[in-house]
Amino acid sequence: MSRTALVAGSTGLIGGQLLTLLLEDTYYTKVIALSRKPLSLTHPKLQNVLVEVDQLNQHVDLNAEDVFCCLGTTIKQAKTKEAFRKVDFDYPLELAKILKANGAKQFLLVSALGSNKNSGIFYNRVKGEVEEAIAAVRYDSFHIFKPSLLVGPRKEQRSGEDAAKVFYKIFGFLIPKKYKEIESIKVARAMLANAKQNLPGIFVYESDVLQSY
Protein backbone atom coordinates (compact mmCIF):
# COMPACT_ATOMS: atom_id res chain seq x y z
CA MET A 1 0.00 0.00 0.00
CA SER A 2 1.42 3.38 -0.99
CA ARG A 3 1.57 6.14 1.58
CA THR A 4 2.77 9.72 1.19
CA ALA A 5 4.34 11.96 3.82
CA LEU A 6 4.71 15.73 3.56
CA VAL A 7 7.31 17.68 5.54
CA ALA A 8 7.10 21.44 6.10
CA GLY A 9 10.27 22.92 7.54
CA SER A 10 12.47 20.29 5.91
CA THR A 11 15.61 22.45 6.10
CA GLY A 12 15.32 23.06 9.85
CA LEU A 13 16.93 21.16 12.70
CA ILE A 14 14.18 18.59 13.32
CA GLY A 15 12.72 18.73 9.81
CA GLY A 16 16.01 17.91 8.11
CA GLN A 17 16.63 14.89 10.30
CA LEU A 18 13.02 13.76 9.97
CA LEU A 19 13.24 13.99 6.17
CA THR A 20 16.21 11.60 6.17
CA LEU A 21 14.34 9.14 8.40
CA LEU A 22 11.23 9.25 6.21
CA LEU A 23 13.24 8.60 3.05
CA GLU A 24 15.01 5.63 4.66
CA ASP A 25 11.81 4.06 5.99
CA THR A 26 9.88 1.70 3.70
CA TYR A 27 6.56 2.74 5.32
CA TYR A 28 6.37 5.72 2.96
CA THR A 29 6.58 5.31 -0.80
CA LYS A 30 6.66 9.07 -1.47
CA VAL A 31 7.94 11.99 0.60
CA ILE A 32 7.10 15.59 -0.31
CA ALA A 33 9.45 18.18 1.14
CA LEU A 34 8.42 21.84 1.07
CA SER A 35 11.29 24.32 0.90
CA ARG A 36 12.04 27.83 -0.33
CA LYS A 37 15.19 26.73 -2.18
CA PRO A 38 16.01 23.43 -3.89
CA LEU A 39 17.30 20.78 -1.49
CA SER A 40 20.79 19.39 -2.02
CA LEU A 41 19.38 15.97 -1.12
CA THR A 42 18.15 13.62 -3.85
CA HIS A 43 16.25 10.35 -3.45
CA PRO A 44 14.00 8.23 -5.72
CA LYS A 45 10.92 8.83 -3.56
CA LEU A 46 11.60 12.49 -2.74
CA GLN A 47 9.54 15.25 -4.35
CA ASN A 48 10.86 18.70 -3.51
CA VAL A 49 8.16 21.37 -3.86
CA LEU A 50 9.46 24.95 -3.85
CA VAL A 51 7.14 27.27 -1.99
CA GLU A 52 7.27 30.59 -0.19
CA VAL A 53 5.40 30.06 3.05
CA ASP A 54 3.35 33.20 2.53
CA GLN A 55 2.18 31.77 -0.81
CA LEU A 56 0.84 28.44 0.47
CA ASN A 57 -2.55 29.34 -0.95
CA GLN A 58 -1.01 28.84 -4.42
CA HIS A 59 -0.40 25.17 -3.58
CA VAL A 60 -3.90 23.97 -2.82
CA ASP A 61 -3.20 20.72 -4.70
CA LEU A 62 -0.74 19.42 -2.08
CA ASN A 63 -1.70 15.90 -1.17
CA ALA A 64 -0.42 13.44 1.47
CA GLU A 65 -1.82 11.09 4.10
CA ASP A 66 0.55 12.28 6.85
CA VAL A 67 1.65 15.88 7.37
CA PHE A 68 4.73 16.66 9.46
CA CYS A 69 4.93 20.33 10.41
CA CYS A 70 8.36 21.42 11.68
CA LEU A 71 7.91 25.12 10.91
CA GLY A 72 9.14 27.50 13.56
CA THR A 73 11.29 30.54 14.20
CA THR A 74 12.34 32.78 17.09
CA ILE A 75 11.29 36.34 17.75
CA LYS A 76 14.94 37.35 17.29
CA GLN A 77 15.00 35.81 13.81
CA ALA A 78 11.52 37.03 12.87
CA LYS A 79 12.30 40.60 14.11
CA THR A 80 8.68 41.32 15.10
CA LYS A 81 5.89 39.55 16.97
CA GLU A 82 3.71 39.81 13.86
CA ALA A 83 6.31 38.06 11.69
CA PHE A 84 6.83 35.40 14.36
CA ARG A 85 3.11 34.72 14.53
CA LYS A 86 2.94 34.28 10.75
CA VAL A 87 5.54 31.51 10.82
CA ASP A 88 4.42 29.78 14.00
CA PHE A 89 0.64 30.21 13.76
CA ASP A 90 -0.63 31.32 10.34
CA TYR A 91 1.45 29.02 8.15
CA PRO A 92 1.01 25.77 10.14
CA LEU A 93 -2.75 26.39 10.33
CA GLU A 94 -3.03 27.16 6.62
CA LEU A 95 -1.01 24.04 5.81
CA ALA A 96 -3.29 21.96 8.04
CA LYS A 97 -6.41 23.28 6.30
CA ILE A 98 -5.09 22.74 2.76
CA LEU A 99 -3.96 19.17 3.39
CA LYS A 100 -7.10 18.24 5.35
CA ALA A 101 -9.25 19.46 2.45
CA ASN A 102 -7.28 17.09 0.22
CA GLY A 103 -7.84 14.06 2.43
CA ALA A 104 -4.86 14.03 4.82
CA LYS A 105 -5.42 11.82 7.86
CA GLN A 106 -2.66 12.73 10.31
CA PHE A 107 -1.03 16.00 11.33
CA LEU A 108 2.15 15.96 13.42
CA LEU A 109 3.21 19.32 14.87
CA VAL A 110 6.44 20.39 16.55
CA SER A 111 5.41 22.79 19.32
CA ALA A 112 7.34 23.62 22.49
CA LEU A 113 7.46 22.74 26.15
CA GLY A 114 5.39 25.30 28.05
CA SER A 115 3.00 26.02 25.18
CA ASN A 116 -0.27 27.36 26.57
CA LYS A 117 -2.89 29.56 24.90
CA ASN A 118 -3.35 31.40 28.22
CA SER A 119 0.36 32.00 28.86
CA GLY A 120 1.61 35.49 29.64
CA ILE A 121 4.68 34.69 27.54
CA PHE A 122 4.04 35.57 23.90
CA TYR A 123 6.05 32.64 22.46
CA ASN A 124 4.30 30.05 24.62
CA ARG A 125 0.89 31.62 23.98
CA VAL A 126 1.24 31.45 20.19
CA LYS A 127 2.37 27.83 20.41
CA GLY A 128 -0.68 26.99 22.51
CA GLU A 129 -3.01 28.88 20.19
CA VAL A 130 -1.81 27.05 17.09
CA GLU A 131 -2.25 23.68 18.83
CA GLU A 132 -5.88 24.56 19.60
CA ALA A 133 -6.54 25.95 16.09
CA ILE A 134 -5.18 22.85 14.34
CA ALA A 135 -7.10 20.56 16.69
CA ALA A 136 -10.25 22.33 15.44
CA VAL A 137 -9.40 21.29 11.85
CA ARG A 138 -10.29 17.78 13.06
CA TYR A 139 -7.68 15.43 11.66
CA ASP A 140 -8.21 11.74 12.38
CA SER A 141 -4.91 11.89 14.29
CA PHE A 142 -3.25 15.00 15.69
CA HIS A 143 0.14 14.60 17.39
CA ILE A 144 1.77 17.46 19.31
CA PHE A 145 5.46 17.22 20.18
CA LYS A 146 6.67 19.56 22.95
CA PRO A 147 10.45 19.39 23.31
CA SER A 148 12.55 21.38 25.75
CA LEU A 149 15.77 23.08 24.60
CA LEU A 150 16.83 21.40 21.35
CA VAL A 151 20.43 20.44 20.65
CA GLY A 152 21.71 19.18 17.33
CA PRO A 153 23.48 20.17 14.12
CA ARG A 154 22.07 23.67 13.60
CA LYS A 155 23.24 25.69 10.61
CA GLU A 156 23.15 28.92 12.59
CA GLN A 157 24.48 29.72 16.05
CA ARG A 158 22.08 30.82 18.77
CA SER A 159 23.94 32.53 21.62
CA GLY A 160 21.11 31.99 24.12
CA GLU A 161 21.11 28.28 23.43
CA ASP A 162 24.89 28.12 23.76
CA ALA A 163 24.65 29.69 27.21
CA ALA A 164 21.87 27.26 28.15
CA LYS A 165 24.00 24.29 27.09
CA VAL A 166 26.75 25.39 29.47
CA PHE A 167 24.18 25.72 32.26
CA TYR A 168 22.80 22.23 31.56
CA LYS A 169 26.30 20.76 31.60
CA ILE A 170 27.03 22.18 35.06
CA PHE A 171 23.63 21.88 36.72
CA GLY A 172 21.98 19.17 34.61
CA PHE A 173 21.84 16.71 37.49
CA LEU A 174 19.52 19.11 39.36
CA ILE A 175 17.07 19.57 36.47
CA PRO A 176 13.97 17.33 36.11
CA LYS A 177 13.99 15.15 32.99
CA LYS A 178 11.12 17.11 31.48
CA TYR A 179 13.23 20.28 31.31
CA LYS A 180 16.57 18.82 30.25
CA GLU A 181 17.97 19.62 26.82
CA ILE A 182 16.95 17.10 24.17
CA GLU A 183 18.64 15.95 20.97
CA SER A 184 16.61 16.95 17.93
CA ILE A 185 16.95 13.48 16.38
CA LYS A 186 14.88 12.06 19.27
CA VAL A 187 11.98 14.33 18.32
CA ALA A 188 12.30 13.30 14.67
CA ARG A 189 12.29 9.61 15.65
CA ALA A 190 9.24 10.13 17.85
CA MET A 191 7.35 11.79 15.01
CA LEU A 192 8.00 8.93 12.61
CA ALA A 193 7.32 6.19 15.16
CA ASN A 194 3.99 7.63 16.23
CA ALA A 195 2.85 8.38 12.68
CA LYS A 196 3.35 4.72 11.85
CA GLN A 197 1.02 3.72 14.70
CA ASN A 198 -1.80 5.38 12.76
CA LEU A 199 -4.01 5.71 15.84
CA PRO A 200 -7.00 8.07 15.93
CA GLY A 201 -7.13 10.85 18.50
CA ILE A 202 -5.14 13.77 19.87
CA PHE A 203 -1.77 12.93 21.42
CA VAL A 204 0.69 15.13 23.32
CA TYR A 205 4.32 14.17 23.90
CA GLU A 206 6.29 16.26 26.37
CA SER A 207 10.06 16.36 26.50
CA ASP A 208 10.54 13.71 29.20
CA VAL A 209 8.66 11.17 27.04
CA LEU A 210 10.56 12.22 23.90
CA GLN A 211 13.88 11.48 25.63
CA SER A 212 13.20 7.75 25.25
CA TYR A 213 13.27 7.79 21.42
N, C-alpha and C positions, 0 to 999 in steps of 0.2 A: 504494500500500500504506500503510495507516495504522500509525503507530507512536507509542507513548505514552512520555513521559519523566516521571519523578517527581523532585522536588527537595526534599530535607530540609535545613533551614537556609536557606530562601529569603529571610530578612530579614537575613542576615549579609553581610559584605563581599563574599566570592566568590559566595555563593549568590544574592544580589540581582542581581549583574551577569550571572551565568549564566542566571538566569530570563529576563531581557530577551533574551539571545542565543537561548535556546531558543524563545521566542515569536516572534521575528523569522525564525527559520529554517524553511523549508518541509519539512525532513526529518521534523519531528514534527507530527502532526496534533492532538495533545492533550498538554497539559502540566499535571501535577498538582503543586501547590505546597503543602507542609505548613507550617502556621504556627499559633502560639498565638492570634494575633489576626487579624481580617480584613485582607487586603492592600489597600492603596489603589489598586493596579494592577488594571485590568480589560482583558480581551482575549477575543476569541471562542473561542480554544482553551484558555483558562486555567480550570482547576478548582481552587479554593482549598479545601483540606480543613483544618478547624480541629482541632488535636490537641495535647493536652499530652503532651510527650515521655515522661513516666512512665506514660502510658495508651495506649501504642502497641498493646498487646495487645487493645485494644477496636476496633482498625482492621485486623483480619485479612483484610478483603476488598480491601485496597489492591492495585492491579494496574497494572503497567507493564512494558514490555520493558527499559527502561534506567533505572537508579536512580543518581541523583547525590547523594552524601552530603557535605554541607558543614557538618555539625554540628561544633561545637567551642567551647570556652571557655578561660579561663585559671584558674589556681588562685586568683588574686586575686578574680576574679569569682565563682567557685564557692564560695569561702570555706574549703572543706575538701577534702582529697584524695579523700574518699569521693564528694562531690558532683561533683568534677571527673571522676572515673572513670565515674560514671553517664552524663555527657554525652558523653564522648569514647570510652568503651568499650561500656558496656551498651546505649545507645540505637542507635548505628550497627550493632552486631551483631544486635540484635533486629529492626531494620529490614531488614537483609540476609536474615534467616531468613524473615520474613513474606513479603517480595516474591519470594524464591526459591521458596517453597512455592506461590506463585501464578503461577509460570512466567516470572519475570524472567530475562533472559539476560545482562545486563551490570550490573556494580556499579562505580561510579567514586567513589573516596574521597579527600577532601582530608586528608592527613596532615601531616607536618612534616619538614623537613630535620633529620637526626640521629636520627630514630625508630629504635629498636632495642630489642627485647624484653629484651635483656641489659644495657641501660644502667643506670648508677648514678643517673642523673637521672630522677626520677619521671615528669615530663612526657614525655620521650623514650621511657621504658619502656612507658608506657600506649599511646602511639602505635604502637610496634612490636608490642605484644600484640594490639591490635585489627586490625592488618594481617594477622597470622597467623591470628587467629580467623575473620576474614571469608574468607580464602583457603580455610579448611577447609569453608566453606559450599558451595564448588565451583560458582561461577558459570561460565558458558561463557567470559566475559571479566571479568577483575578488573583495574582500573586504579588505581594508587596515585600520587597527586600530592604531591610533597614540596617545597613552596616554602620559601625562606628568609624573612626578615622581610618581611611584607606591607605595602605602602603602597597607599592608595586612600581613597575617600570613606567613612570610618568615621562612624558616628553618635555614638560615644562616644570621648573622648580617652583615650589610654593613655600615661602619662608616660614609661614605659620605652621605648616605641617612639619617642616624640618625641626622647628623648636619643639613641637609636640612629641616627635619621635625621640628626641633626647630625654624629655620628661618621662616618657613611657619606659625608656631603658633604665633609668635610675629608680623610678618609683613604681614600675609595673607590677611588682609583687603586692602592692597595696590596693591596686585597682581591681574592682569586680570584673569578671569575664565579659560581661555585657558591654563594658566601656573600653576594653582594651583595643588597641589598634588591630586591624584585620587585613590580611593579604587579599588583594583584589581578586586573585584567581579563585579564592574560596567562594566569593559571591557569584562569580561566573559559573563555577561548578554547581552551586546550589540552584541557580536558575535553570540550567539544563536538566539536572536530575529531577526537579519538581515538575518541569514541563512534560517530561516523559511519563510521569505518573498519570497525567491526563484526568485528574479528579475534579469534579465540579465543586464550586464554592469560592469563598474568599479566604485567602491564607496570608498570614503575616509572619515573617521570619526576622527576628531581631538578631543583633550581632552575636550574642552568645551562642545561639543555635547555628548561625552561619559558620562559626569557628570549626565545626566538626566536618566540614566538607573539604 
